[in-house]
Amino acid sequence: MILVILGGLFLALCLFAALHDVNSLTIPNWLNLTLAGLFVPAAVFSGLPIEMIFGHVLAGLAAFVIAFGLFAFRVFGGGDAKMIPAVMLWIGPAASFQFLLAMALVGGGCALFIMMVRNVVPAAVLPGPIRAPFEDKAGVPYGVAIAAGVFLASPASPILSQTLRSAGVIG
């Protein structure tokens, strides 16, 4: 039951991060720290062997190095570069390919959609909570792609699949 609560909170916070990123083009540090911090009790209550938990930590560390390299080259914003390693702790190596593929496809789709809308609709006519990405020279809210990657890869992740099974979401 505790794992269901922790996993549900993790997924809800991923959704919140996506919505916050659309609204302000930022993902707060406290949110990324919470996503990463929730992994510790989830790993304890998951019952997974220590080798698998170590694999999740290595996946998070690898994502940290790569994401901050991409941040240094201005491919990602700082919040995105912090959120990716935090969620990779939960995703782990078993679901990392699904996560990265889904994140890349959704991120590319978001970028194309935003560019098309920017060319047709003035940002001033859009509702305030979704206006930020459509302003001239604004970035892409990549938190949306990260969250989508999490949701699409969750069934392949050992910890998140346990959460989803316990909650009756997957069989």
CNS distance restraints for C-alpha pairs under 8 A (distance, minus, plus):
assign (resid   1 and name CA) (resid   5 and name CA) 6.42 0.50 0.50
assign (resid   1 and name CA) (resid 166 and name CA) 7.65 0.50 0.50
assign (resid   2 and name CA) (resid   6 and name CA) 6.17 0.50 0.50
assign (resid   2 and name CA) (resid  42 and name CA) 7.98 0.50 0.50
assign (resid   2 and name CA) (resid  45 and name CA) 7.14 0.50 0.50
assign (resid   3 and name CA) (resid   7 and name CA) 5.86 0.50 0.50
assign (resid   3 and name CA) (resid  42 and name CA) 5.76 0.50 0.50
assign (resid   3 and name CA) (resid  45 and name CA) 6.02 0.50 0.50
assign (resid   3 and name CA) (resid  46 and name CA) 6.51 0.50 0.50
assign (resid   3 and name CA) (resid 162 and name CA) 7.92 0.50 0.50
assign (resid   3 and name CA) (resid 163 and name CA) 6.09 0.50 0.50
assign (resid   4 and name CA) (resid   8 and name CA) 5.80 0.50 0.50
assign (resid   4 and name CA) (resid 162 and name CA) 7.92 0.50 0.50
assign (resid   4 and name CA) (resid 163 and name CA) 4.75 0.50 0.50
assign (resid   4 and name CA) (resid 164 and name CA) 7.45 0.50 0.50
assign (resid   4 and name CA) (resid 166 and name CA) 6.52 0.50 0.50
assign (resid   4 and name CA) (resid 167 and name CA) 6.48 0.50 0.50
assign (resid   5 and name CA) (resid   9 and name CA) 6.01 0.50 0.50
assign (resid   6 and name CA) (resid  10 and name CA) 6.11 0.50 0.50
assign (resid   6 and name CA) (resid  38 and name CA) 6.69 0.50 0.50
assign (resid   6 and name CA) (resid  41 and name CA) 7.89 0.50 0.50
assign (resid   6 and name CA) (resid  42 and name CA) 6.24 0.50 0.50
assign (resid   7 and name CA) (resid  11 and name CA) 6.19 0.50 0.50
assign (resid   7 and name CA) (resid  42 and name CA) 7.33 0.50 0.50
assign (resid   7 and name CA) (resid 159 and name CA) 7.97 0.50 0.50
assign (resid   7 and name CA) (resid 160 and name CA) 6.32 0.50 0.50
assign (resid   7 and name CA) (resid 163 and name CA) 5.73 0.50 0.50
assign (resid   8 and name CA) (resid  12 and name CA) 6.06 0.50 0.50
assign (resid   8 and name CA) (resid 163 and name CA) 7.43 0.50 0.50
assign (resid   9 and name CA) (resid  13 and name CA) 6.03 0.50 0.50
assign (resid  10 and name CA) (resid  14 and name CA) 6.25 0.50 0.50
assign (resid  10 and name CA) (resid  35 and name CA) 6.08 0.50 0.50
assign (resid  10 and name CA) (resid  38 and name CA) 7.11 0.50 0.50
assign (resid  11 and name CA) (resid  15 and name CA) 6.37 0.50 0.50
assign (resid  11 and name CA) (resid 150 and name CA) 7.89 0.50 0.50
assign (resid  11 and name CA) (resid 151 and name CA) 7.53 0.50 0.50
assign (resid  12 and name CA) (resid  16 and name CA) 6.18 0.50 0.50
assign (resid  13 and name CA) (resid  17 and name CA) 6.00 0.50 0.50
assign (resid  13 and name CA) (resid  31 and name CA) 7.39 0.50 0.50
assign (resid  13 and name CA) (resid  35 and name CA) 7.21 0.50 0.50
assign (resid  14 and name CA) (resid  18 and name CA) 6.34 0.50 0.50
assign (resid  14 and name CA) (resid  35 and name CA) 7.87 0.50 0.50
assign (resid  14 and name CA) (resid 147 and name CA) 5.29 0.50 0.50
assign (resid  14 and name CA) (resid 150 and name CA) 7.84 0.50 0.50
assign (resid  15 and name CA) (resid  19 and name CA) 6.34 0.50 0.50
assign (resid  15 and name CA) (resid 144 and name CA) 7.88 0.50 0.50
assign (resid  15 and name CA) (resid 147 and name CA) 6.10 0.50 0.50
assign (resid  16 and name CA) (resid  20 and name CA) 5.98 0.50 0.50
assign (resid  17 and name CA) (resid  21 and name CA) 5.98 0.50 0.50
assign (resid  17 and name CA) (resid  27 and name CA) 5.96 0.50 0.50
assign (resid  17 and name CA) (resid  31 and name CA) 7.30 0.50 0.50
assign (resid  17 and name CA) (resid 143 and name CA) 6.20 0.50 0.50
assign (resid  17 and name CA) (resid 144 and name CA) 7.72 0.50 0.50
assign (resid  17 and name CA) (resid 147 and name CA) 7.61 0.50 0.50
assign (resid  18 and name CA) (resid  22 and name CA) 6.32 0.50 0.50
assign (resid  18 and name CA) (resid 141 and name CA) 7.44 0.50 0.50
assign (resid  18 and name CA) (resid 142 and name CA) 7.73 0.50 0.50
assign (resid  18 and name CA) (resid 143 and name CA) 4.58 0.50 0.50
assign (resid  18 and name CA) (resid 144 and name CA) 4.38 0.50 0.50
assign (resid  18 and name CA) (resid 145 and name CA) 7.84 0.50 0.50
assign (resid  18 and name CA) (resid 146 and name CA) 7.75 0.50 0.50
assign (resid  18 and name CA) (resid 147 and name CA) 6.18 0.50 0.50
assign (resid  19 and name CA) (resid  23 and name CA) 6.26 0.50 0.50
assign (resid  19 and name CA) (resid 143 and name CA) 7.96 0.50 0.50
assign (resid  19 and name CA) (resid 144 and name CA) 7.29 0.50 0.50
assign (resid  20 and name CA) (resid  24 and name CA) 6.02 0.50 0.50
assign (resid  20 and name CA) (resid  25 and name CA) 7.18 0.50 0.50
assign (resid  20 and name CA) (resid  26 and name CA) 6.77 0.50 0.50
assign (resid  20 and name CA) (resid  27 and name CA) 6.51 0.50 0.50
assign (resid  21 and name CA) (resid  25 and name CA) 4.32 0.50 0.50
assign (resid  21 and name CA) (resid  26 and name CA) 4.86 0.50 0.50
assign (resid  21 and name CA) (resid  27 and name CA) 5.64 0.50 0.50
assign (resid  21 and name CA) (resid 141 and name CA) 5.26 0.50 0.50
assign (resid  21 and name CA) (resid 142 and name CA) 7.43 0.50 0.50
assign (resid  21 and name CA) (resid 143 and name CA) 5.79 0.50 0.50
assign (resid  21 and name CA) (resid 144 and name CA) 7.27 0.50 0.50
assign (resid  22 and name CA) (resid  26 and name CA) 7.99 0.50 0.50
assign (resid  22 and name CA) (resid 129 and name CA) 7.45 0.50 0.50
assign (resid  22 and name CA) (resid 130 and name CA) 5.88 0.50 0.50
assign (resid  22 and name CA) (resid 132 and name CA) 6.79 0.50 0.50
assign (resid  22 and name CA) (resid 133 and name CA) 6.51 0.50 0.50
assign (resid  22 and name CA) (resid 141 and name CA) 5.39 0.50 0.50
assign (resid  22 and name CA) (resid 143 and name CA) 7.84 0.50 0.50
assign (resid  22 and name CA) (resid 144 and name CA) 7.48 0.50 0.50
assign (resid  23 and name CA) (resid 128 and name CA) 7.76 0.50 0.50
assign (resid  23 and name CA) (resid 129 and name CA) 4.90 0.50 0.50
assign (resid  23 and name CA) (resid 130 and name CA) 5.33 0.50 0.50
assign (resid  23 and name CA) (resid 131 and name CA) 7.06 0.50 0.50
assign (resid  23 and name CA) (resid 132 and name CA) 6.04 0.50 0.50
assign (resid  23 and name CA) (resid 133 and name CA) 7.85 0.50 0.50
assign (resid  24 and name CA) (resid 132 and name CA) 6.11 0.50 0.50
assign (resid  25 and name CA) (resid 132 and name CA) 6.74 0.50 0.50
assign (resid  25 and name CA) (resid 133 and name CA) 6.93 0.50 0.50
assign (resid  25 and name CA) (resid 139 and name CA) 7.05 0.50 0.50
assign (resid  25 and name CA) (resid 140 and name CA) 7.39 0.50 0.50
assign (resid  25 and name CA) (resid 141 and name CA) 5.50 0.50 0.50
assign (resid  26 and name CA) (resid  79 and name CA) 6.13 0.50 0.50
assign (resid  26 and name CA) (resid 141 and name CA) 7.73 0.50 0.50
assign (resid  27 and name CA) (resid  31 and name CA) 7.03 0.50 0.50
assign (resid  27 and name CA) (resid  32 and name CA) 7.46 0.50 0.50
assign (resid  27 and name CA) (resid  79 and name CA) 4.74 0.50 0.50
assign (resid  27 and name CA) (resid  80 and name CA) 6.97 0.50 0.50
assign (resid  27 and name CA) (resid  83 and name CA) 7.84 0.50 0.50
assign (resid  27 and name CA) (resid 143 and name CA) 7.34 0.50 0.50
assign (resid  28 and name CA) (resid  32 and name CA) 6.72 0.50 0.50
assign (resid  28 and name CA) (resid  79 and name CA) 6.57 0.50 0.50
assign (resid  29 and name CA) (resid  33 and name CA) 6.12 0.50 0.50
assign (resid  29 and name CA) (resid  79 and name CA) 6.93 0.50 0.50
assign (resid  29 and name CA) (resid  82 and name CA) 7.84 0.50 0.50
assign (resid  30 and name CA) (resid  34 and name CA) 6.04 0.50 0.50
assign (resid  31 and name CA) (resid  35 and name CA) 6.21 0.50 0.50
assign (resid  32 and name CA) (resid  36 and name CA) 6.26 0.50 0.50
assign (resid  32 and name CA) (resid  79 and name CA) 7.64 0.50 0.50
assign (resid  32 and name CA) (resid  82 and name CA) 6.27 0.50 0.50
assign (resid  32 and name CA) (resid  83 and name CA) 5.35 0.50 0.50
assign (resid  32 and name CA) (resid  86 and name CA) 6.29 0.50 0.50
assign (resid  33 and name CA) (resid  37 and name CA) 5.82 0.50 0.50
assign (resid  33 and name CA) (resid  86 and name CA) 7.44 0.50 0.50
assign (resid  34 and name CA) (resid  38 and name CA) 5.95 0.50 0.50
assign (resid  35 and name CA) (resid  39 and name CA) 6.97 0.50 0.50
assign (resid  35 and name CA) (resid  83 and name CA) 7.84 0.50 0.50
assign (resid  35 and name CA) (resid  86 and name CA) 5.80 0.50 0.50
assign (resid  35 and name CA) (resid  87 and name CA) 6.79 0.50 0.50
assign (resid  36 and name CA) (resid  40 and name CA) 7.69 0.50 0.50
assign (resid  36 and name CA) (resid  85 and name CA) 7.93 0.50 0.50
assign (resid  36 and name CA) (resid  86 and name CA) 4.49 0.50 0.50
assign (resid  36 and name CA) (resid  87 and name CA) 6.91 0.50 0.50
assign (resid  36 and name CA) (resid  89 and name CA) 6.91 0.50 0.50
assign (resid  37 and name CA) (resid  41 and name CA) 7.94 0.50 0.50
assign (resid  38 and name CA) (resid  42 and name CA) 6.31 0.50 0.50
assign (resid  39 and name CA) (resid  43 and name CA) 5.85 0.50 0.50
assign (resid  39 and name CA) (resid  89 and name CA) 6.69 0.50 0.50
assign (resid  39 and name CA) (resid  90 and name CA) 6.31 0.50 0.50
assign (resid  40 and name CA) (resid  44 and name CA) 6.44 0.50 0.50
assign (resid  41 and name CA) (resid  45 and name CA) 6.15 0.50 0.50
assign (resid  42 and name CA) (resid  46 and name CA) 5.78 0.50 0.50
assign (resid  42 and name CA) (resid 159 and name CA) 7.53 0.50 0.50
assign (resid  43 and name CA) (resid  47 and name CA) 7.20 0.50 0.50
assign (resid  43 and name CA) (resid  48 and name CA) 7.14 0.50 0.50
assign (resid  43 and name CA) (resid  53 and name CA) 6.53 0.50 0.50
assign (resid  43 and name CA) (resid 159 and name CA) 7.42 0.50 0.50
assign (resid  44 and name CA) (resid  48 and name CA) 7.93 0.50 0.50
assign (resid  46 and name CA) (resid 159 and name CA) 6.23 0.50 0.50
assign (resid  46 and name CA) (resid 162 and name CA) 7.63 0.50 0.50
assign (resid  48 and name CA) (resid  52 and name CA) 6.33 0.50 0.50
assign (resid  48 and name CA) (resid  53 and name CA) 6.65 0.50 0.50
assign (resid  48 and name CA) (resid 159 and name CA) 7.99 0.50 0.50
assign (resid  49 and name CA) (resid  53 and name CA) 6.58 0.50 0.50
assign (resid  50 and name CA) (resid  54 and name CA) 6.00 0.50 0.50
assign (resid  51 and name CA) (resid  55 and name CA) 6.24 0.50 0.50
assign (resid  52 and name CA) (resid  56 and name CA) 6.41 0.50 0.50
assign (resid  53 and name CA) (resid  57 and name CA) 6.37 0.50 0.50
assign (resid  54 and name CA) (resid  58 and name CA) 6.17 0.50 0.50
assign (resid  55 and name CA) (resid  59 and name CA) 6.12 0.50 0.50
assign (resid  55 and name CA) (resid  92 and name CA) 6.49 0.50 0.50
assign (resid  55 and name CA) (resid  93 and name CA) 6.38 0.50 0.50
assign (resid  56 and name CA) (resid  60 and name CA) 6.26 0.50 0.50
assign (resid  56 and name CA) (resid  88 and name CA) 7.10 0.50 0.50
assign (resid  56 and name CA) (resid  89 and name CA) 5.02 0.50 0.50
assign (resid  56 and name CA) (resid  90 and name CA) 6.74 0.50 0.50
assign (resid  56 and name CA) (resid  91 and name CA) 7.12 0.50 0.50
assign (resid  56 and name CA) (resid  92 and name CA) 4.13 0.50 0.50
assign (resid  56 and name CA) (resid  93 and name CA) 6.19 0.50 0.50
assign (resid  57 and name CA) (resid  61 and name CA) 6.20 0.50 0.50
assign (resid  57 and name CA) (resid  89 and name CA) 5.62 0.50 0.50
assign (resid  57 and name CA) (resid  92 and name CA) 7.50 0.50 0.50
assign (resid  58 and name CA) (resid  62 and name CA) 6.05 0.50 0.50
assign (resid  59 and name CA) (resid  63 and name CA) 6.10 0.50 0.50
assign (resid  59 and name CA) (resid  85 and name CA) 7.77 0.50 0.50
assign (resid  59 and name CA) (resid  88 and name CA) 6.03 0.50 0.50
assign (resid  59 and name CA) (resid  89 and name CA) 6.40 0.50 0.50
assign (resid  59 and name CA) (resid  92 and name CA) 5.70 0.50 0.50
assign (resid  59 and name CA) (resid  93 and name CA) 5.80 0.50 0.50
assign (resid  59 and name CA) (resid  96 and name CA) 7.89 0.50 0.50
assign (resid  60 and name CA) (resid  64 and name CA) 6.08 0.50 0.50
assign (resid  60 and name CA) (resid  85 and name CA) 4.64 0.50 0.50
assign (resid  60 and name CA) (resid  86 and name CA) 6.54 0.50 0.50
assign (resid  60 and name CA) (resid  87 and name CA) 7.56 0.50 0.50
assign (resid  60 and name CA) (resid  88 and name CA) 4.86 0.50 0.50
assign (resid  60 and name CA) (resid  89 and name CA) 4.71 0.50 0.50
assign (resid  60 and name CA) (resid  92 and name CA) 7.41 0.50 0.50
assign (resid  61 and name CA) (resid  65 and name CA) 6.40 0.50 0.50
assign (resid  61 and name CA) (resid  85 and name CA) 6.73 0.50 0.50
assign (resid  62 and name CA) (resid  66 and name CA) 6.27 0.50 0.50
assign (resid  62 and name CA) (resid  85 and name CA) 7.76 0.50 0.50
assign (resid  63 and name CA) (resid  67 and name CA) 5.70 0.50 0.50
assign (resid  63 and name CA) (resid  84 and name CA) 6.57 0.50 0.50
assign (resid  63 and name CA) (resid  85 and name CA) 4.88 0.50 0.50
assign (resid  63 and name CA) (resid  88 and name CA) 6.82 0.50 0.50
assign (resid  64 and name CA) (resid  68 and name CA) 6.03 0.50 0.50
assign (resid  64 and name CA) (resid  81 and name CA) 7.30 0.50 0.50
assign (resid  64 and name CA) (resid  82 and name CA) 7.25 0.50 0.50
assign (resid  64 and name CA) (resid  84 and name CA) 7.35 0.50 0.50
assign (resid  64 and name CA) (resid  85 and name CA) 4.95 0.50 0.50
assign (resid  65 and name CA) (resid  69 and name CA) 6.20 0.50 0.50
assign (resid  66 and name CA) (resid  70 and name CA) 6.29 0.50 0.50
assign (resid  67 and name CA) (resid  71 and name CA) 6.10 0.50 0.50
assign (resid  67 and name CA) (resid  76 and name CA) 7.48 0.50 0.50
assign (resid  67 and name CA) (resid  81 and name CA) 4.83 0.50 0.50
assign (resid  67 and name CA) (resid  82 and name CA) 7.50 0.50 0.50
assign (resid  67 and name CA) (resid  84 and name CA) 6.99 0.50 0.50
assign (resid  67 and name CA) (resid  85 and name CA) 7.44 0.50 0.50
assign (resid  68 and name CA) (resid  72 and name CA) 6.03 0.50 0.50
assign (resid  68 and name CA) (resid  81 and name CA) 5.72 0.50 0.50
assign (resid  68 and name CA) (resid  82 and name CA) 7.90 0.50 0.50
assign (resid  69 and name CA) (resid  73 and name CA) 6.54 0.50 0.50
assign (resid  70 and name CA) (resid  74 and name CA) 6.22 0.50 0.50
assign (resid  70 and name CA) (resid  75 and name CA) 5.16 0.50 0.50
assign (resid  70 and name CA) (resid  76 and name CA) 5.91 0.50 0.50
assign (resid  70 and name CA) (resid  81 and name CA) 7.64 0.50 0.50
assign (resid  71 and name CA) (resid  75 and name CA) 5.60 0.50 0.50
assign (resid  71 and name CA) (resid  76 and name CA) 4.77 0.50 0.50
assign (resid  71 and name CA) (resid  77 and name CA) 5.91 0.50 0.50
assign (resid  71 and name CA) (resid  78 and name CA) 6.36 0.50 0.50
assign (resid  71 and name CA) (resid  81 and name CA) 6.17 0.50 0.50
assign (resid  76 and name CA) (resid  80 and name CA) 6.00 0.50 0.50
assign (resid  76 and name CA) (resid  81 and name CA) 6.08 0.50 0.50
assign (resid  76 and name CA) (resid 142 and name CA) 7.88 0.50 0.50
assign (resid  77 and name CA) (resid  81 and name CA) 6.19 0.50 0.50
assign (resid  78 and name CA) (resid  82 and name CA) 6.26 0.50 0.50
assign (resid  79 and name CA) (resid  83 and name CA) 6.05 0.50 0.50
assign (resid  80 and name CA) (resid  84 and name CA) 6.18 0.50 0.50
assign (resid  80 and name CA) (resid 142 and name CA) 6.48 0.50 0.50
assign (resid  80 and name CA) (resid 143 and name CA) 6.17 0.50 0.50
assign (resid  80 and name CA) (resid 146 and name CA) 7.90 0.50 0.50
assign (resid  81 and name CA) (resid  85 and name CA) 7.26 0.50 0.50
assign (resid  82 and name CA) (resid  86 and name CA) 6.52 0.50 0.50
assign (resid  83 and name CA) (resid  87 and name CA) 6.17 0.50 0.50
assign (resid  83 and name CA) (resid 143 and name CA) 7.76 0.50 0.50
assign (resid  83 and name CA) (resid 146 and name CA) 7.73 0.50 0.50
assign (resid  84 and name CA) (resid  88 and name CA) 6.06 0.50 0.50
assign (resid  84 and name CA) (resid 146 and name CA) 6.84 0.50 0.50
assign (resid  85 and name CA) (resid  89 and name CA) 6.43 0.50 0.50
assign (resid  86 and name CA) (resid  90 and name CA) 7.39 0.50 0.50
assign (resid  87 and name CA) (resid  91 and name CA) 6.17 0.50 0.50
assign (resid  87 and name CA) (resid 150 and name CA) 7.21 0.50 0.50
assign (resid  88 and name CA) (resid  92 and name CA) 5.60 0.50 0.50
assign (resid  88 and name CA) (resid  96 and name CA) 7.19 0.50 0.50
assign (resid  90 and name CA) (resid 157 and name CA) 7.35 0.50 0.50
assign (resid  90 and name CA) (resid 159 and name CA) 6.64 0.50 0.50
assign (resid  90 and name CA) (resid 160 and name CA) 6.99 0.50 0.50
assign (resid  91 and name CA) (resid  95 and name CA) 5.67 0.50 0.50
assign (resid  91 and name CA) (resid  96 and name CA) 6.20 0.50 0.50
assign (resid  91 and name CA) (resid  99 and name CA) 7.49 0.50 0.50
assign (resid  91 and name CA) (resid 150 and name CA) 7.19 0.50 0.50
assign (resid  91 and name CA) (resid 153 and name CA) 7.26 0.50 0.50
assign (resid  91 and name CA) (resid 154 and name CA) 6.80 0.50 0.50
assign (resid  91 and name CA) (resid 157 and name CA) 5.14 0.50 0.50
assign (resid  91 and name CA) (resid 158 and name CA) 7.66 0.50 0.50
assign (resid  91 and name CA) (resid 159 and name CA) 7.55 0.50 0.50
assign (resid  91 and name CA) (resid 160 and name CA) 7.27 0.50 0.50
assign (resid  92 and name CA) (resid  96 and name CA) 6.03 0.50 0.50
assign (resid  92 and name CA) (resid 157 and name CA) 6.35 0.50 0.50
assign (resid  92 and name CA) (resid 158 and name CA) 7.65 0.50 0.50
assign (resid  93 and name CA) (resid  97 and name CA) 7.79 0.50 0.50
assign (resid  94 and name CA) (resid 156 and name CA) 6.56 0.50 0.50
assign (resid  94 and name CA) (resid 157 and name CA) 6.01 0.50 0.50
assign (resid  94 and name CA) (resid 158 and name CA) 7.42 0.50 0.50
assign (resid  95 and name CA) (resid  99 and name CA) 6.13 0.50 0.50
assign (resid  95 and name CA) (resid 153 and name CA) 5.81 0.50 0.50
assign (resid  95 and name CA) (resid 154 and name CA) 7.39 0.50 0.50
assign (resid  95 and name CA) (resid 156 and name CA) 5.04 0.50 0.50
assign (resid  95 and name CA) (resid 157 and name CA) 5.06 0.50 0.50
assign (resid  96 and name CA) (resid 100 and name CA) 6.01 0.50 0.50
assign (resid  96 and name CA) (resid 153 and name CA) 7.64 0.50 0.50
assign (resid  97 and name CA) (resid 101 and name CA) 6.00 0.50 0.50
assign (resid  98 and name CA) (resid 102 and name CA) 6.00 0.50 0.50
assign (resid  98 and name CA) (resid 149 and name CA) 7.42 0.50 0.50
assign (resid  98 and name CA) (resid 152 and name CA) 7.42 0.50 0.50
assign (resid  98 and name CA) (resid 153 and name CA) 5.32 0.50 0.50
assign (resid  98 and name CA) (resid 156 and name CA) 7.88 0.50 0.50
assign (resid  99 and name CA) (resid 103 and name CA) 5.93 0.50 0.50
assign (resid  99 and name CA) (resid 149 and name CA) 4.62 0.50 0.50
assign (resid  99 and name CA) (resid 150 and name CA) 6.03 0.50 0.50
assign (resid  99 and name CA) (resid 152 and name CA) 6.93 0.50 0.50
assign (resid  99 and name CA) (resid 153 and name CA) 5.03 0.50 0.50
assign (resid 100 and name CA) (resid 104 and name CA) 6.01 0.50 0.50
assign (resid 100 and name CA) (resid 149 and name CA) 6.73 0.50 0.50
assign (resid 101 and name CA) (resid 105 and name CA) 6.15 0.50 0.50
assign (resid 101 and name CA) (resid 149 and name CA) 7.57 0.50 0.50
assign (resid 102 and name CA) (resid 106 and name CA) 5.98 0.50 0.50
assign (resid 102 and name CA) (resid 145 and name CA) 7.55 0.50 0.50
assign (resid 102 and name CA) (resid 148 and name CA) 6.97 0.50 0.50
assign (resid 102 and name CA) (resid 149 and name CA) 4.77 0.50 0.50
assign (resid 102 and name CA) (resid 152 and name CA) 6.81 0.50 0.50
assign (resid 102 and name CA) (resid 153 and name CA) 7.66 0.50 0.50
assign (resid 103 and name CA) (resid 107 and name CA) 5.77 0.50 0.50
assign (resid 103 and name CA) (resid 145 and name CA) 4.77 0.50 0.50
assign (resid 103 and name CA) (resid 146 and name CA) 5.33 0.50 0.50
assign (resid 103 and name CA) (resid 147 and name CA) 7.82 0.50 0.50
assign (resid 103 and name CA) (resid 148 and name CA) 6.44 0.50 0.50
assign (resid 103 and name CA) (resid 149 and name CA) 4.49 0.50 0.50
assign (resid 104 and name CA) (resid 108 and name CA) 6.03 0.50 0.50
assign (resid 104 and name CA) (resid 145 and name CA) 7.12 0.50 0.50
assign (resid 105 and name CA) (resid 109 and name CA) 6.12 0.50 0.50
assign (resid 105 and name CA) (resid 145 and name CA) 7.91 0.50 0.50
assign (resid 106 and name CA) (resid 110 and name CA) 6.00 0.50 0.50
assign (resid 106 and name CA) (resid 144 and name CA) 7.85 0.50 0.50
assign (resid 106 and name CA) (resid 145 and name CA) 5.08 0.50 0.50
assign (resid 106 and name CA) (resid 148 and name CA) 7.05 0.50 0.50
assign (resid 106 and name CA) (resid 149 and name CA) 7.72 0.50 0.50
assign (resid 107 and name CA) (resid 111 and name CA) 6.17 0.50 0.50
assign (resid 107 and name CA) (resid 142 and name CA) 6.11 0.50 0.50
assign (resid 107 and name CA) (resid 144 and name CA) 7.42 0.50 0.50
assign (resid 107 and name CA) (resid 145 and name CA) 4.76 0.50 0.50
assign (resid 107 and name CA) (resid 146 and name CA) 7.88 0.50 0.50
assign (resid 108 and name CA) (resid 112 and name CA) 6.20 0.50 0.50
assign (resid 109 and name CA) (resid 113 and name CA) 6.06 0.50 0.50
assign (resid 110 and name CA) (resid 114 and name CA) 6.03 0.50 0.50
assign (resid 110 and name CA) (resid 140 and name CA) 7.32 0.50 0.50
assign (resid 110 and name CA) (resid 145 and name CA) 7.63 0.50 0.50
assign (resid 111 and name CA) (resid 115 and name CA) 6.15 0.50 0.50
assign (resid 111 and name CA) (resid 140 and name CA) 6.09 0.50 0.50
assign (resid 112 and name CA) (resid 116 and name CA) 6.16 0.50 0.50
assign (resid 113 and name CA) (resid 117 and name CA) 6.17 0.50 0.50
assign (resid 114 and name CA) (resid 118 and name CA) 6.02 0.50 0.50
assign (resid 114 and name CA) (resid 133 and name CA) 7.03 0.50 0.50
assign (resid 114 and name CA) (resid 134 and name CA) 6.30 0.50 0.50
assign (resid 114 and name CA) (resid 140 and name CA) 7.55 0.50 0.50
assign (resid 115 and name CA) (resid 119 and name CA) 6.41 0.50 0.50
assign (resid 115 and name CA) (resid 134 and name CA) 7.93 0.50 0.50
assign (resid 116 and name CA) (resid 120 and name CA) 6.61 0.50 0.50
assign (resid 117 and name CA) (resid 121 and name CA) 5.57 0.50 0.50
assign (resid 117 and name CA) (resid 134 and name CA) 7.22 0.50 0.50
assign (resid 118 and name CA) (resid 122 and name CA) 6.63 0.50 0.50
assign (resid 118 and name CA) (resid 123 and name CA) 7.09 0.50 0.50
assign (resid 118 and name CA) (resid 134 and name CA) 5.59 0.50 0.50
assign (resid 118 and name CA) (resid 135 and name CA) 7.39 0.50 0.50
assign (resid 118 and name CA) (resid 136 and name CA) 7.47 0.50 0.50
assign (resid 121 and name CA) (resid 125 and name CA) 7.43 0.50 0.50
assign (resid 121 and name CA) (resid 126 and name CA) 8.00 0.50 0.50
assign (resid 122 and name CA) (resid 126 and name CA) 7.40 0.50 0.50
assign (resid 122 and name CA) (resid 134 and name CA) 7.97 0.50 0.50
assign (resid 123 and name CA) (resid 131 and name CA) 5.95 0.50 0.50
assign (resid 123 and name CA) (resid 132 and name CA) 7.99 0.50 0.50
assign (resid 123 and name CA) (resid 134 and name CA) 5.43 0.50 0.50
assign (resid 123 and name CA) (resid 135 and name CA) 5.47 0.50 0.50
assign (resid 124 and name CA) (resid 131 and name CA) 7.43 0.50 0.50
assign (resid 126 and name CA) (resid 130 and name CA) 6.91 0.50 0.50
assign (resid 126 and name CA) (resid 131 and name CA) 5.51 0.50 0.50
assign (resid 127 and name CA) (resid 131 and name CA) 5.92 0.50 0.50
assign (resid 128 and name CA) (resid 132 and name CA) 7.61 0.50 0.50
assign (resid 130 and name CA) (resid 134 and name CA) 7.88 0.50 0.50
assign (resid 131 and name CA) (resid 135 and name CA) 6.67 0.50 0.50
assign (resid 132 and name CA) (resid 138 and name CA) 6.93 0.50 0.50
assign (resid 133 and name CA) (resid 138 and name CA) 5.49 0.50 0.50
assign (resid 133 and name CA) (resid 139 and name CA) 6.12 0.50 0.50
assign (resid 133 and name CA) (resid 140 and name CA) 5.95 0.50 0.50
assign (resid 133 and name CA) (resid 141 and name CA) 6.66 0.50 0.50
assign (resid 134 and name CA) (resid 138 and name CA) 6.67 0.50 0.50
assign (resid 141 and name CA) (resid 145 and name CA) 7.84 0.50 0.50
assign (resid 142 and name CA) (resid 146 and name CA) 6.31 0.50 0.50
assign (resid 143 and name CA) (resid 147 and name CA) 6.01 0.50 0.50
assign (resid 144 and name CA) (resid 148 and name CA) 6.09 0.50 0.50
assign (resid 145 and name CA) (resid 149 and name CA) 6.04 0.50 0.50
assign (resid 146 and name CA) (resid 150 and name CA) 6.32 0.50 0.50
assign (resid 147 and name CA) (resid 151 and name CA) 6.32 0.50 0.50
assign (resid 148 and name CA) (resid 152 and name CA) 6.08 0.50 0.50
assign (resid 149 and name CA) (resid 153 and name CA) 5.92 0.50 0.50
assign (resid 150 and name CA) (resid 154 and name CA) 5.76 0.50 0.50
assign (resid 153 and name CA) (resid 157 and name CA) 6.64 0.50 0.50
assign (resid 154 and name CA) (resid 160 and name CA) 5.31 0.50 0.50
assign (resid 154 and name CA) (resid 161 and name CA) 5.93 0.50 0.50
assign (resid 155 and name CA) (resid 160 and name CA) 6.57 0.50 0.50
assign (resid 155 and name CA) (resid 161 and name CA) 4.64 0.50 0.50
assign (resid 155 and name CA) (resid 164 and name CA) 7.28 0.50 0.50
assign (resid 155 and name CA) (resid 170 and name CA) 7.59 0.50 0.50
assign (resid 156 and name CA) (resid 160 and name CA) 7.80 0.50 0.50
assign (resid 156 and name CA) (resid 161 and name CA) 6.36 0.50 0.50
assign (resid 157 and name CA) (resid 161 and name CA) 5.53 0.50 0.50
assign (resid 158 and name CA) (resid 162 and name CA) 6.34 0.50 0.50
assign (resid 159 and name CA) (resid 163 and name CA) 6.52 0.50 0.50
assign (resid 160 and name CA) (resid 164 and name CA) 6.16 0.50 0.50
assign (resid 161 and name CA) (resid 165 and name CA) 5.97 0.50 0.50
assign (resid 161 and name CA) (resid 170 and name CA) 7.80 0.50 0.50
assign (resid 162 and name CA) (resid 166 and name CA) 6.02 0.50 0.50
assign (resid 163 and name CA) (resid 167 and name CA) 6.16 0.50 0.50
assign (resid 164 and name CA) (resid 168 and name CA) 6.14 0.50 0.50
assign (resid 164 and name CA) (resid 169 and name CA) 5.07 0.50 0.50
assign (resid 164 and name CA) (resid 170 and name CA) 5.76 0.50 0.50
assign (resid 165 and name CA) (resid 169 and name CA) 5.83 0.50 0.50
assign (resid 165 and name CA) (resid 170 and name CA) 5.07 0.50 0.50
assign (resid 165 and name CA) (resid 171 and name CA) 5.94 0.50 0.50
